Amino acid sequence: MLKIIAKPFQEVLLQRKLCVGCTYPLDKANRVGILTENSDLVECKCKRRYVFDRKLGQYRRASLQEEQQYLKRLKK
Ligand SMILES: [Zn+2]
């Protein structure tokens, strides 16, 4: 039951552009880099990473794959 309640709550926070961990406004969070043509990687001050979709104007949690993809680019 708890999981069912917890997930929509995180989605509500993201819809409001707030970090799901510390509720810090993601618009003020650190934009660490460009992930793809239409998305940016954003890092909150609590170190959680998000992907900002420029087409939708929305945030979502960055997947581990996306974080690694970004880190690989940094090393080049
Ligand atoms: Zn945070």
N, CA, C, O and the ligand as a Tripos MOL2 file, in Angstrom:
@<TRIPOS>MOLECULE
protein
  305   303    77     0     0
PROTEIN
NO_CHARGES

@<TRIPOS>ATOM
      1 N           0.8220   -1.2250    0.0000 N.3       1 MET1
      2 CA          0.0000    0.0000    0.0000 C.3       1 MET1
      3 C           0.8540    1.2720    0.0000 C.2       1 MET1
      4 O           0.5680    2.2180   -0.7330 O.2       1 MET1
      5 N           1.8910    1.2850    0.8180 N.am      2 LEU2
      6 CA          2.7230    2.4920    0.9250 C.3       2 LEU2
      7 C           3.3190    2.9030   -0.4160 C.2       2 LEU2
      8 O           3.3720    4.0850   -0.7540 O.2       2 LEU2
      9 N           3.7660    1.9050   -1.1710 N.am      3 LYS3
     10 CA          4.3800    2.2200   -2.4640 C.3       3 LYS3
     11 C           3.3660    2.8880   -3.3960 C.2       3 LYS3
     12 O           3.7010    3.7980   -4.1550 O.2       3 LYS3
     13 N           2.1430    2.4230   -3.3210 N.am      4 ILE4
     14 CA          1.0890    2.9810   -4.1770 C.3       4 ILE4
     15 C           0.8600    4.4540   -3.8470 C.2       4 ILE4
     16 O           0.5830    5.2650   -4.7310 O.2       4 ILE4
     17 N           0.9770    4.7830   -2.5840 N.am      5 ILE5
     18 CA          0.7730    6.1810   -2.1770 C.3       5 ILE5
     19 C           2.0140    7.0190   -2.5170 C.2       5 ILE5
     20 O           1.8990    8.1620   -2.9600 O.2       5 ILE5
     21 N           3.1870    6.4420   -2.3070 N.am      6 ALA6
     22 CA          4.4260    7.2100   -2.4500 C.3       6 ALA6
     23 C           4.6880    7.6480   -3.8850 C.2       6 ALA6
     24 O           5.1670    8.7590   -4.1140 O.2       6 ALA6
     25 N           4.3810    6.7940   -4.8490 N.am      7 LYS7
     26 CA          4.7710    7.1390   -6.2180 C.3       7 LYS7
     27 C           4.0180    8.3550   -6.7720 C.2       7 LYS7
     28 O           4.6520    9.2760   -7.2890 O.2       7 LYS7
     29 N           2.7030    8.3790   -6.6800 N.am      8 PRO8
     30 CA          2.0200    9.5790   -7.1730 C.3       8 PRO8
     31 C           2.4680   10.8590   -6.4730 C.2       8 PRO8
     32 O           2.4700   11.9300   -7.0790 O.2       8 PRO8
     33 N           2.8440   10.7550   -5.2120 N.am      9 PHE9
     34 CA          3.3060   11.9400   -4.4850 C.3       9 PHE9
     35 C           4.5600   12.5140   -5.1300 C.2       9 PHE9
     36 O           4.6880   13.7280   -5.2890 O.2       9 PHE9
     37 N           5.4830   11.6330   -5.4970 N.am     10 GLN10
     38 CA          6.6920   12.1000   -6.1900 C.3      10 GLN10
     39 C           6.3270   12.7550   -7.5190 C.2      10 GLN10
     40 O           6.9150   13.7620   -7.9140 O.2      10 GLN10
     41 N           5.3540   12.1700   -8.1960 N.am     11 GLU11
     42 CA          4.9410   12.7310   -9.4880 C.3      11 GLU11
     43 C           4.3270   14.1210   -9.3170 C.2      11 GLU11
     44 O           4.5380   15.0170  -10.1350 O.2      11 GLU11
     45 N           3.5710   14.2760   -8.2440 N.am     12 VAL12
     46 CA          2.9730   15.5860   -7.9690 C.3      12 VAL12
     47 C           4.0630   16.6230   -7.7360 C.2      12 VAL12
     48 O           3.9840   17.7440   -8.2390 O.2      12 VAL12
     49 N           5.0880   16.2390   -6.9620 N.am     13 LEU13
     50 CA          6.1960   17.1650   -6.7140 C.3      13 LEU13
     51 C           6.8910   17.5380   -8.0150 C.2      13 LEU13
     52 O           7.2190   18.7030   -8.2400 O.2      13 LEU13
     53 N           7.1150   16.5350   -8.8770 N.am     14 LEU14
     54 CA          7.7960   16.8110  -10.1420 C.3      14 LEU14
     55 C           6.9520   17.6980  -11.0480 C.2      14 LEU14
     56 O           7.4770   18.5600  -11.7530 O.2      14 LEU14
     57 N           5.6550   17.4830  -11.0230 N.am     15 GLN15
     58 CA          4.7710   18.3350  -11.8300 C.3      15 GLN15
     59 C           4.8610   19.7900  -11.3680 C.2      15 GLN15
     60 O           4.7120   20.7240  -12.1560 O.2      15 GLN15
     61 N           5.1040   19.9480  -10.0840 N.am     16 ARG16
     62 CA          5.2540   21.3100   -9.5440 C.3      16 ARG16
     63 C           6.6860   21.8020   -9.6500 C.2      16 ARG16
     64 O           7.0210   22.8780   -9.1560 O.2      16 ARG16
     65 N           7.5470   20.9900  -10.3110 N.am     17 LYS17
     66 CA          8.9550   21.3340  -10.5050 C.3      17 LYS17
     67 C           9.6940   21.4650   -9.1820 C.2      17 LYS17
     68 O          10.4910   22.3800   -8.9710 O.2      17 LYS17
     69 N           9.3970   20.5060   -8.2910 N.am     18 LEU18
     70 CA         10.0850   20.4680   -7.0110 C.3      18 LEU18
     71 C          10.8450   19.1540   -6.8840 C.2      18 LEU18
     72 O          10.4070   18.1190   -7.3870 O.2      18 LEU18
     73 N          11.9890   19.2070   -6.2040 N.am     19 CYS19
     74 CA         12.7730   17.9960   -5.9670 C.3      19 CYS19
     75 C          11.9780   17.0440   -5.0790 C.2      19 CYS19
     76 O          11.3760   17.4600   -4.0890 O.2      19 CYS19
     77 N          11.9820   15.7590   -5.4440 N.am     20 VAL20
     78 CA         11.2040   14.7940   -4.6600 C.3      20 VAL20
     79 C          11.8750   14.4900   -3.3120 C.2      20 VAL20
     80 O          11.2370   13.9640   -2.4000 O.2      20 VAL20
     81 N          13.1620   14.8250   -3.2000 N.am     21 GLY21
     82 CA         13.8760   14.5340   -1.9610 C.3      21 GLY21
     83 C          13.7960   15.6710   -0.9580 C.2      21 GLY21
     84 O          13.5300   15.4430    0.2220 O.2      21 GLY21
     85 N          14.0270   16.9010   -1.4220 N.am     22 CYS22
     86 CA         14.1150   18.0250   -0.4860 C.3      22 CYS22
     87 C          13.1470   19.1500   -0.8580 C.2      22 CYS22
     88 O          13.1560   20.1970   -0.2100 O.2      22 CYS22
     89 N          12.3220   18.9630   -1.8750 N.am     23 THR23
     90 CA         11.3160   19.9210   -2.3630 C.3      23 THR23
     91 C          11.9230   21.2740   -2.7680 C.2      23 THR23
     92 O          11.2320   22.2930   -2.7740 O.2      23 THR23
     93 N          13.1980   21.2750   -3.1000 N.am     24 TYR24
     94 CA         13.8360   22.4880   -3.5990 C.3      24 TYR24
     95 C          13.3230   22.7620   -5.0200 C.2      24 TYR24
     96 O          13.1680   21.8220   -5.8000 O.2      24 TYR24
     97 N          13.0570   24.0280   -5.3730 N.am     25 PRO25
     98 CA         12.5550   24.3120   -6.7330 C.3      25 PRO25
     99 C          13.6000   23.9730   -7.7930 C.2      25 PRO25
    100 O          14.7080   24.5090   -7.7790 O.2      25 PRO25
    101 N          13.2400   23.0900   -8.7000 N.am     26 LEU26
    102 CA         14.2140   22.6270   -9.7000 C.3      26 LEU26
    103 C          14.5760   23.7030  -10.7140 C.2      26 LEU26
    104 O          15.6180   23.6170  -11.3620 O.2      26 LEU26
    105 N          13.7420   24.6940  -10.8540 N.am     27 ASP27
    106 CA         14.0930   25.7980  -11.7520 C.3      27 ASP27
    107 C          15.3260   26.5460  -11.2420 C.2      27 ASP27
    108 O          16.0370   27.1980  -12.0070 O.2      27 ASP27
    109 N          15.5610   26.4370   -9.9310 N.am     28 LYS28
    110 CA         16.7270   27.1050   -9.3410 C.3      28 LYS28
    111 C          17.8970   26.1570   -9.1480 C.2      28 LYS28
    112 O          18.9800   26.5620   -8.7250 O.2      28 LYS28
    113 N          17.6620   24.8830   -9.4660 N.am     29 ALA29
    114 CA         18.7250   23.8860   -9.2870 C.3      29 ALA29
    115 C          19.7910   24.0520  -10.3610 C.2      29 ALA29
    116 O          19.5830   24.7380  -11.3620 O.2      29 ALA29
    117 N          20.9110   23.4260  -10.1390 N.am     30 ASN30
    118 CA         22.0710   23.5580  -11.0090 C.3      30 ASN30
    119 C          21.8970   22.7670  -12.3100 C.2      30 ASN30
    120 O          21.7230   21.5480  -12.2900 O.2      30 ASN30
    121 N          21.9470   23.4780  -13.4320 N.am     31 ARG31
    122 CA         21.8390   22.8100  -14.7350 C.3      31 ARG31
    123 C          23.2380   22.3190  -15.1070 C.2      31 ARG31
    124 O          24.0750   23.1000  -15.5590 O.2      31 ARG31
    125 N          23.4830   21.0390  -14.9160 N.am     32 VAL32
    126 CA         24.8590   20.5560  -15.0740 C.3      32 VAL32
    127 C          25.2500   20.3020  -16.5150 C.2      32 VAL32
    128 O          26.4390   20.3000  -16.8350 O.2      32 VAL32
    129 N          24.2810   20.0870  -17.3950 N.am     33 GLY33
    130 CA         24.6920   19.8850  -18.7720 C.3      33 GLY33
    131 C          23.5630   19.5120  -19.6940 C.2      33 GLY33
    132 O          22.4250   19.3000  -19.2760 O.2      33 GLY33
    133 N          23.9100   19.4370  -20.9630 N.am     34 ILE34
    134 CA         22.9280   19.0640  -21.9750 C.3      34 ILE34
    135 C          23.0010   17.5560  -22.1730 C.2      34 ILE34
    136 O          24.0750   17.0000  -22.4010 O.2      34 ILE34
    137 N          21.8600   16.9090  -22.0860 N.am     35 LEU35
    138 CA         21.8240   15.4560  -22.2270 C.3      35 LEU35
    139 C          21.5690   15.0730  -23.6840 C.2      35 LEU35
    140 O          22.3350   14.3130  -24.2760 O.2      35 LEU35
    141 N          20.5000   15.6000  -24.2520 N.am     36 THR36
    142 CA         20.2080   15.4230  -25.6740 C.3      36 THR36
    143 C          19.7730   16.7810  -26.2160 C.2      36 THR36
    144 O          19.7680   17.7790  -25.4940 O.2      36 THR36
    145 N          19.4110   16.8040  -27.4940 N.am     37 GLU37
    146 CA         18.9440   18.0300  -28.1370 C.3      37 GLU37
    147 C          17.8490   18.7340  -27.3480 C.2      37 GLU37
    148 O          17.8000   19.9610  -27.2630 O.2      37 GLU37
    149 N          16.9660   17.9080  -26.7680 N.am     38 ASN38
    150 CA         15.7820   18.4910  -26.1340 C.3      38 ASN38
    151 C          15.7230   18.3120  -24.6310 C.2      38 ASN38
    152 O          14.6920   18.5780  -24.0110 O.2      38 ASN38
    153 N          16.8120   17.8670  -24.0440 N.am     39 SER39
    154 CA         16.7620   17.6820  -22.5950 C.3      39 SER39
    155 C          18.0680   18.0650  -21.9060 C.2      39 SER39
    156 O          19.1580   17.8830  -22.4480 O.2      39 SER39
    157 N          17.9260   18.5920  -20.7150 N.am     40 ASP40
    158 CA         19.0640   19.0030  -19.8980 C.3      40 ASP40
    159 C          19.1380   18.1330  -18.6550 C.2      40 ASP40
    160 O          18.1230   17.6510  -18.1530 O.2      40 ASP40
    161 N          20.3410   17.9440  -18.1730 N.am     41 LEU41
    162 CA         20.5200   17.2490  -16.9000 C.3      41 LEU41
    163 C          20.6440   18.3040  -15.8000 C.2      41 LEU41
    164 O          21.4390   19.2380  -15.8970 O.2      41 LEU41
    165 N          19.8410   18.1280  -14.7600 N.am     42 VAL42
    166 CA         19.7880   19.0950  -13.6760 C.3      42 VAL42
    167 C          20.1490   18.3790  -12.3830 C.2      42 VAL42
    168 O          19.6730   17.2740  -12.1240 O.2      42 VAL42
    169 N          20.9880   19.0080  -11.5790 N.am     43 GLU43
    170 CA         21.3380   18.3940  -10.3000 C.3      43 GLU43
    171 C          20.8810   19.2900   -9.1660 C.2      43 GLU43
    172 O          21.2430   20.4640   -9.0860 O.2      43 GLU43
    173 N          20.0810   18.7100   -8.2960 N.am     44 CYS44
    174 CA         19.5980   19.4390   -7.1320 C.3      44 CYS44
    175 C          20.7330   19.5770   -6.1220 C.2      44 CYS44
    176 O          21.7480   18.8870   -6.2180 O.2      44 CYS44
    177 N          20.5530   20.4690   -5.1570 N.am     45 LYS45
    178 CA         21.5960   20.6380   -4.1450 C.3      45 LYS45
    179 C          21.7370   19.4010   -3.2640 C.2      45 LYS45
    180 O          22.7530   19.2370   -2.5900 O.2      45 LYS45
    181 N          20.7190   18.5220   -3.2620 N.am     46 CYS46
    182 CA         20.8170   17.2730   -2.4980 C.3      46 CYS46
    183 C          21.4060   16.1480   -3.3450 C.2      46 CYS46
    184 O          21.3960   14.9870   -2.9340 O.2      46 CYS46
    185 N          21.9240   16.4930   -4.5350 N.am     47 LYS47
    186 CA         22.6410   15.5690   -5.4280 C.3      47 LYS47
    187 C          21.7350   14.6360   -6.2250 C.2      47 LYS47
    188 O          22.2290   13.7780   -6.9570 O.2      47 LYS47
    189 N          20.4350   14.7870   -6.0980 N.am     48 ARG48
    190 CA         19.5520   14.0050   -6.9660 C.3      48 ARG48
    191 C          19.6070   14.6270   -8.3560 C.2      48 ARG48
    192 O          19.6790   15.8460   -8.5100 O.2      48 ARG48
    193 N          19.5700   13.7660   -9.3520 N.am     49 ARG49
    194 CA         19.6520   14.2780  -10.7170 C.3      49 ARG49
    195 C          18.3270   14.0990  -11.4370 C.2      49 ARG49
    196 O          17.6220   13.1060  -11.2620 O.2      49 ARG49
    197 N          18.0170   15.0970  -12.2540 N.am     50 TYR50
    198 CA         16.7630   15.1080  -13.0070 C.3      50 TYR50
    199 C          17.0420   15.4360  -14.4530 C.2      50 TYR50
    200 O          18.0720   16.0150  -14.7990 O.2      50 TYR50
    201 N          16.0990   15.0500  -15.2840 N.am     51 VAL51
    202 CA         16.1690   15.4160  -16.6940 C.3      51 VAL51
    203 C          15.0630   16.4260  -16.9500 C.2      51 VAL51
    204 O          13.8940   16.1660  -16.6650 O.2      51 VAL51
    205 N          15.4370   17.5780  -17.4880 N.am     52 PHE52
    206 CA         14.4410   18.5680  -17.8600 C.3      52 PHE52
    207 C          14.1450   18.4200  -19.3460 C.2      52 PHE52
    208 O          15.0250   18.5970  -20.1890 O.2      52 PHE52
    209 N          12.8900   18.0910  -19.6550 N.am     53 ASP53
    210 CA         12.4660   17.9380  -21.0380 C.3      53 ASP53
    211 C          12.0200   19.2990  -21.5560 C.2      53 ASP53
    212 O          11.0100   19.8430  -21.1110 O.2      53 ASP53
    213 N          12.7790   19.8430  -22.4990 N.am     54 ARG54
    214 CA         12.4800   21.2020  -22.9790 C.3      54 ARG54
    215 C          11.2070   21.2610  -23.8080 C.2      54 ARG54
    216 O          10.5310   22.2900  -23.8430 O.2      54 ARG54
    217 N          10.8750   20.1500  -24.4820 N.am     55 LYS55
    218 CA          9.6440   20.1390  -25.2740 C.3      55 LYS55
    219 C           8.4160   20.1810  -24.3780 C.2      55 LYS55
    220 O           7.4670   20.9230  -24.6320 O.2      55 LYS55
    221 N           8.4510   19.3620  -23.3130 N.am     56 LEU56
    222 CA          7.2990   19.2740  -22.4130 C.3      56 LEU56
    223 C           7.3540   20.3180  -21.3080 C.2      56 LEU56
    224 O           6.3430   20.6310  -20.6800 O.2      56 LEU56
    225 N           8.5590   20.8560  -21.0790 N.am     57 GLY57
    226 CA          8.7280   21.7900  -19.9790 C.3      57 GLY57
    227 C           8.5620   21.1230  -18.6320 C.2      57 GLY57
    228 O           8.0910   21.7310  -17.6700 O.2      57 GLY57
    229 N           8.9600   19.8490  -18.5760 N.am     58 GLN58
    230 CA          8.7670   19.0760  -17.3490 C.3      58 GLN58
    231 C          10.0340   18.3850  -16.8900 C.2      58 GLN58
    232 O          10.9410   18.1150  -17.6770 O.2      58 GLN58
    233 N          10.0750   18.1090  -15.6090 N.am     59 TYR59
    234 CA         11.1980   17.3820  -15.0240 C.3      59 TYR59
    235 C          10.8100   15.9360  -14.7570 C.2      59 TYR59
    236 O           9.6470   15.6180  -14.5080 O.2      59 TYR59
    237 N          11.8120   15.0720  -14.8160 N.am     60 ARG60
    238 CA         11.6260   13.6900  -14.3530 C.3      60 ARG60
    239 C          12.9570   13.2170  -13.7960 C.2      60 ARG60
    240 O          14.0080   13.7990  -14.0640 O.2      60 ARG60
    241 N          12.8880   12.1470  -13.0150 N.am     61 ARG61
    242 CA         14.1190   11.6150  -12.4520 C.3      61 ARG61
    243 C          15.0070   11.0950  -13.5650 C.2      61 ARG61
    244 O          14.5240   10.4660  -14.5060 O.2      61 ARG61
    245 N          16.3030   11.3530  -13.4640 N.am     62 ALA62
    246 CA         17.2500   10.8090  -14.4270 C.3      62 ALA62
    247 C          17.4640    9.3370  -14.1310 C.2      62 ALA62
    248 O          17.6290    8.9470  -12.9750 O.2      62 ALA62
    249 N          17.4610    8.5210  -15.1710 N.am     63 SER63
    250 CA         17.7450    7.1010  -14.9790 C.3      63 SER63
    251 C          19.2520    6.9310  -14.8250 C.2      63 SER63
    252 O          20.0360    7.8020  -15.2050 O.2      63 SER63
    253 N          19.6340    5.8000  -14.2650 N.am     64 LEU64
    254 CA         21.0550    5.5190  -14.0890 C.3      64 LEU64
    255 C          21.7730    5.5570  -15.4360 C.2      64 LEU64
    256 O          22.9030    6.0330  -15.5490 O.2      64 LEU64
    257 N          21.0800    5.0380  -16.4570 N.am     65 GLN65
    258 CA         21.6310    5.0130  -17.8070 C.3      65 GLN65
    259 C          21.9260    6.4340  -18.3100 C.2      65 GLN65
    260 O          22.9690    6.6900  -18.9110 O.2      65 GLN65
    261 N          20.9970    7.3360  -18.0540 N.am     66 GLU66
    262 CA         21.1840    8.7110  -18.5080 C.3      66 GLU66
    263 C          22.3270    9.3950  -17.7650 C.2      66 GLU66
    264 O          23.0860   10.1630  -18.3570 O.2      66 GLU66
    265 N          22.4480    9.1170  -16.4780 N.am     67 GLU67
    266 CA         23.5550    9.6900  -15.7140 C.3      67 GLU67
    267 C          24.8840    9.2010  -16.2570 C.2      67 GLU67
    268 O          25.8300    9.9750  -16.4040 O.2      67 GLU67
    269 N          24.9480    7.9030  -16.5560 N.am     68 GLN68
    270 CA         26.1940    7.3440  -17.0760 C.3      68 GLN68
    271 C          26.5100    7.8900  -18.4580 C.2      68 GLN68
    272 O          27.6660    8.1650  -18.7800 O.2      68 GLN68
    273 N          25.4810    8.0430  -19.2660 N.am     69 GLN69
    274 CA         25.6380    8.6110  -20.5960 C.3      69 GLN69
    275 C          26.2460   10.0150  -20.5070 C.2      69 GLN69
    276 O          27.1270   10.3840  -21.2840 O.2      69 GLN69
    277 N          25.7560   10.7680  -19.5530 N.am     70 TYR70
    278 CA         26.2640   12.1220  -19.3740 C.3      70 TYR70
    279 C          27.7050   12.1130  -18.8640 C.2      70 TYR70
    280 O          28.5430   12.8770  -19.3430 O.2      70 TYR70
    281 N          27.9900   11.2410  -17.8840 N.am     71 LEU71
    282 CA         29.3330   11.1800  -17.3200 C.3      71 LEU71
    283 C          30.3500   10.7450  -18.3720 C.2      71 LEU71
    284 O          31.4910   11.2070  -18.3700 O.2      71 LEU71
    285 N          29.9300    9.8540  -19.2680 N.am     72 LYS72
    286 CA         30.8170    9.4170  -20.3530 C.3      72 LYS72
    287 C          31.1970   10.5920  -21.2330 C.2      72 LYS72
    288 O          32.3470   10.7270  -21.6530 O.2      72 LYS72
    289 N          30.2240   11.4310  -21.5050 N.am     73 ARG73
    290 CA         30.4770   12.5950  -22.3550 C.3      73 ARG73
    291 C          31.4950   13.5330  -21.7160 C.2      73 ARG73
    292 O          32.3250   14.1300  -22.4010 O.2      73 ARG73
    293 N          31.4170   13.6500  -20.3990 N.am     74 LEU74
    294 CA         32.3220   14.5350  -19.6790 C.3      74 LEU74
    295 C          33.7740   14.1260  -19.8580 C.2      74 LEU74
    296 O          34.6680   14.9690  -19.9370 O.2      74 LEU74
    297 N          33.9920   12.8230  -19.9190 N.am     75 LYS75
    298 CA         35.3650   12.3070  -19.9930 C.3      75 LYS75
    299 C          36.0000   12.5050  -21.3620 C.2      75 LYS75
    300 O          37.2220   12.4480  -21.5000 O.2      75 LYS75
    301 N          35.1730   12.7380  -22.3700 N.am     76 LYS76
    302 CA         35.7220   12.8830  -23.7280 C.3      76 LYS76
    303 C          36.5140   14.1720  -23.8810 C.2      76 LYS76
    304 O          37.0420   14.4480  -24.9590 O.2      76 LYS76
    305 ZN         16.8010   17.9720   -3.7470 Zn       77 ZN77
@<TRIPOS>BOND
     1     1     2 1
     2     2     3 1
     3     3     4 2
     4     3     5 am
     5     5     6 1
     6     6     7 1
     7     7     8 2
     8     7     9 am
     9     9    10 1
    10    10    11 1
    11    11    12 2
    12    11    13 am
    13    13    14 1
    14    14    15 1
    15    15    16 2
    16    15    17 am
    17    17    18 1
    18    18    19 1
    19    19    20 2
    20    19    21 am
    21    21    22 1
    22    22    23 1
    23    23    24 2
    24    23    25 am
    25    25    26 1
    26    26    27 1
    27    27    28 2
    28    27    29 am
    29    29    30 1
    30    30    31 1
    31    31    32 2
    32    31    33 am
    33    33    34 1
    34    34    35 1
    35    35    36 2
    36    35    37 am
    37    37    38 1
    38    38    39 1
    39    39    40 2
    40    39    41 am
    41    41    42 1
    42    42    43 1
    43    43    44 2
    44    43    45 am
    45    45    46 1
    46    46    47 1
    47    47    48 2
    48    47    49 am
    49    49    50 1
    50    50    51 1
    51    51    52 2
    52    51    53 am
    53    53    54 1
    54    54    55 1
    55    55    56 2
    56    55    57 am
    57    57    58 1
    58    58    59 1
    59    59    60 2
    60    59    61 am
    61    61    62 1
    62    62    63 1
    63    63    64 2
    64    63    65 am
    65    65    66 1
    66    66    67 1
    67    67    68 2
    68    67    69 am
    69    69    70 1
    70    70    71 1
    71    71    72 2
    72    71    73 am
    73    73    74 1
    74    74    75 1
    75    75    76 2
    76    75    77 am
    77    77    78 1
    78    78    79 1
    79    79    80 2
    80    79    81 am
    81    81    82 1
    82    82    83 1
    83    83    84 2
    84    83    85 am
    85    85    86 1
    86    86    87 1
    87    87    88 2
    88    87    89 am
    89    89    90 1
    90    90    91 1
    91    91    92 2
    92    91    93 am
    93    93    94 1
    94    94    95 1
    95    95    96 2
    96    95    97 am
    97    97    98 1
    98    98    99 1
    99    99   100 2
   100    99   101 am
   101   101   102 1
   102   102   103 1
   103   103   104 2
   104   103   105 am
   105   105   106 1
   106   106   107 1
   107   107   108 2
   108   107   109 am
   109   109   110 1
   110   110   111 1
   111   111   112 2
   112   111   113 am
   113   113   114 1
   114   114   115 1
   115   115   116 2
   116   115   117 am
   117   117   118 1
   118   118   119 1
   119   119   120 2
   120   119   121 am
   121   121   122 1
   122   122   123 1
   123   123   124 2
   124   123   125 am
   125   125   126 1
   126   126   127 1
   127   127   128 2
   128   127   129 am
   129   129   130 1
   130   130   131 1
   131   131   132 2
   132   131   133 am
   133   133   134 1
   134   134   135 1
   135   135   136 2
   136   135   137 am
   137   137   138 1
   138   138   139 1
   139   139   140 2
   140   139   141 am
   141   141   142 1
   142   142   143 1
   143   143   144 2
   144   143   145 am
   145   145   146 1
   146   146   147 1
   147   147   148 2
   148   147   149 am
   149   149   150 1
   150   150   151 1
   151   151   152 2
   152   151   153 am
   153   153   154 1
   154   154   155 1
   155   155   156 2
   156   155   157 am
   157   157   158 1
   158   158   159 1
   159   159   160 2
   160   159   161 am
   161   161   162 1
   162   162   163 1
   163   163   164 2
   164   163   165 am
   165   165   166 1
   166   166   167 1
   167   167   168 2
   168   167   169 am
   169   169   170 1
   170   170   171 1
   171   171   172 2
   172   171   173 am
   173   173   174 1
   174   174   175 1
   175   175   176 2
   176   175   177 am
   177   177   178 1
   178   178   179 1
   179   179   180 2
   180   179   181 am
   181   181   182 1
   182   182   183 1
   183   183   184 2
   184   183   185 am
   185   185   186 1
   186   186   187 1
   187   187   188 2
   188   187   189 am
   189   189   190 1
   190   190   191 1
   191   191   192 2
   192   191   193 am
   193   193   194 1
   194   194   195 1
   195   195   196 2
   196   195   197 am
   197   197   198 1
   198   198   199 1
   199   199   200 2
   200   199   201 am
   201   201   202 1
   202   202   203 1
   203   203   204 2
   204   203   205 am
   205   205   206 1
   206   206   207 1
   207   207   208 2
   208   207   209 am
   209   209   210 1
   210   210   211 1
   211   211   212 2
   212   211   213 am
   213   213   214 1
   214   214   215 1
   215   215   216 2
   216   215   217 am
   217   217   218 1
   218   218   219 1
   219   219   220 2
   220   219   221 am
   221   221   222 1
   222   222   223 1
   223   223   224 2
   224   223   225 am
   225   225   226 1
   226   226   227 1
   227   227   228 2
   228   227   229 am
   229   229   230 1
   230   230   231 1
   231   231   232 2
   232   231   233 am
   233   233   234 1
   234   234   235 1
   235   235   236 2
   236   235   237 am
   237   237   238 1
   238   238   239 1
   239   239   240 2
   240   239   241 am
   241   241   242 1
   242   242   243 1
   243   243   244 2
   244   243   245 am
   245   245   246 1
   246   246   247 1
   247   247   248 2
   248   247   249 am
   249   249   250 1
   250   250   251 1
   251   251   252 2
   252   251   253 am
   253   253   254 1
   254   254   255 1
   255   255   256 2
   256   255   257 am
   257   257   258 1
   258   258   259 1
   259   259   260 2
   260   259   261 am
   261   261   262 1
   262   262   263 1
   263   263   264 2
   264   263   265 am
   265   265   266 1
   266   266   267 1
   267   267   268 2
   268   267   269 am
   269   269   270 1
   270   270   271 1
   271   271   272 2
   272   271   273 am
   273   273   274 1
   274   274   275 1
   275   275   276 2
   276   275   277 am
   277   277   278 1
   278   278   279 1
   279   279   280 2
   280   279   281 am
   281   281   282 1
   282   282   283 1
   283   283   284 2
   284   283   285 am
   285   285   286 1
   286   286   287 1
   287   287   288 2
   288   287   289 am
   289   289   290 1
   290   290   291 1
   291   291   292 2
   292   291   293 am
   293   293   294 1
   294   294   295 1
   295   295   296 2
   296   295   297 am
   297   297   298 1
   298   298   299 1
   299   299   300 2
   300   299   301 am
   301   301   302 1
   302   302   303 1
   303   303   304 2
@<TRIPOS>SUBSTRUCTURE
     1 MET1         2 RESIDUE 1 A MET
     2 LEU2         6 RESIDUE 1 A LEU
     3 LYS3        10 RESIDUE 1 A LYS
     4 ILE4        14 RESIDUE 1 A ILE
     5 ILE5        18 RESIDUE 1 A ILE
     6 ALA6        22 RESIDUE 1 A ALA
     7 LYS7        26 RESIDUE 1 A LYS
     8 PRO8        30 RESIDUE 1 A PRO
     9 PHE9        34 RESIDUE 1 A PHE
    10 GLN10       38 RESIDUE 1 A GLN
    11 GLU11       42 RESIDUE 1 A GLU
    12 VAL12       46 RESIDUE 1 A VAL
    13 LEU13       50 RESIDUE 1 A LEU
    14 LEU14       54 RESIDUE 1 A LEU
    15 GLN15       58 RESIDUE 1 A GLN
    16 ARG16       62 RESIDUE 1 A ARG
    17 LYS17       66 RESIDUE 1 A LYS
    18 LEU18       70 RESIDUE 1 A LEU
    19 CYS19       74 RESIDUE 1 A CYS
    20 VAL20       78 RESIDUE 1 A VAL
    21 GLY21       82 RESIDUE 1 A GLY
    22 CYS22       86 RESIDUE 1 A CYS
    23 THR23       90 RESIDUE 1 A THR
    24 TYR24       94 RESIDUE 1 A TYR
    25 PRO25       98 RESIDUE 1 A PRO
    26 LEU26      102 RESIDUE 1 A LEU
    27 ASP27      106 RESIDUE 1 A ASP
    28 LYS28      110 RESIDUE 1 A LYS
    29 ALA29      114 RESIDUE 1 A ALA
    30 ASN30      118 RESIDUE 1 A ASN
    31 ARG31      122 RESIDUE 1 A ARG
    32 VAL32      126 RESIDUE 1 A VAL
    33 GLY33      130 RESIDUE 1 A GLY
    34 ILE34      134 RESIDUE 1 A ILE
    35 LEU35      138 RESIDUE 1 A LEU
    36 THR36      142 RESIDUE 1 A THR
    37 GLU37      146 RESIDUE 1 A GLU
    38 ASN38      150 RESIDUE 1 A ASN
    39 SER39      154 RESIDUE 1 A SER
    40 ASP40      158 RESIDUE 1 A ASP
    41 LEU41      162 RESIDUE 1 A LEU
    42 VAL42      166 RESIDUE 1 A VAL
    43 GLU43      170 RESIDUE 1 A GLU
    44 CYS44      174 RESIDUE 1 A CYS
    45 LYS45      178 RESIDUE 1 A LYS
    46 CYS46      182 RESIDUE 1 A CYS
    47 LYS47      186 RESIDUE 1 A LYS
    48 ARG48      190 RESIDUE 1 A ARG
    49 ARG49      194 RESIDUE 1 A ARG
    50 TYR50      198 RESIDUE 1 A TYR
    51 VAL51      202 RESIDUE 1 A VAL
    52 PHE52      206 RESIDUE 1 A PHE
    53 ASP53      210 RESIDUE 1 A ASP
    54 ARG54      214 RESIDUE 1 A ARG
    55 LYS55      218 RESIDUE 1 A LYS
    56 LEU56      222 RESIDUE 1 A LEU
    57 GLY57      226 RESIDUE 1 A GLY
    58 GLN58      230 RESIDUE 1 A GLN
    59 TYR59      234 RESIDUE 1 A TYR
    60 ARG60      238 RESIDUE 1 A ARG
    61 ARG61      242 RESIDUE 1 A ARG
    62 ALA62      246 RESIDUE 1 A ALA
    63 SER63      250 RESIDUE 1 A SER
    64 LEU64      254 RESIDUE 1 A LEU
    65 GLN65      258 RESIDUE 1 A GLN
    66 GLU66      262 RESIDUE 1 A GLU
    67 GLU67      266 RESIDUE 1 A GLU
    68 GLN68      270 RESIDUE 1 A GLN
    69 GLN69      274 RESIDUE 1 A GLN
    70 TYR70      278 RESIDUE 1 A TYR
    71 LEU71      282 RESIDUE 1 A LEU
    72 LYS72      286 RESIDUE 1 A LYS
    73 ARG73      290 RESIDUE 1 A ARG
    74 LEU74      294 RESIDUE 1 A LEU
    75 LYS75      298 RESIDUE 1 A LYS
    76 LYS76      302 RESIDUE 1 A LYS
    77 ZN77       305 GROUP 0 **** ****
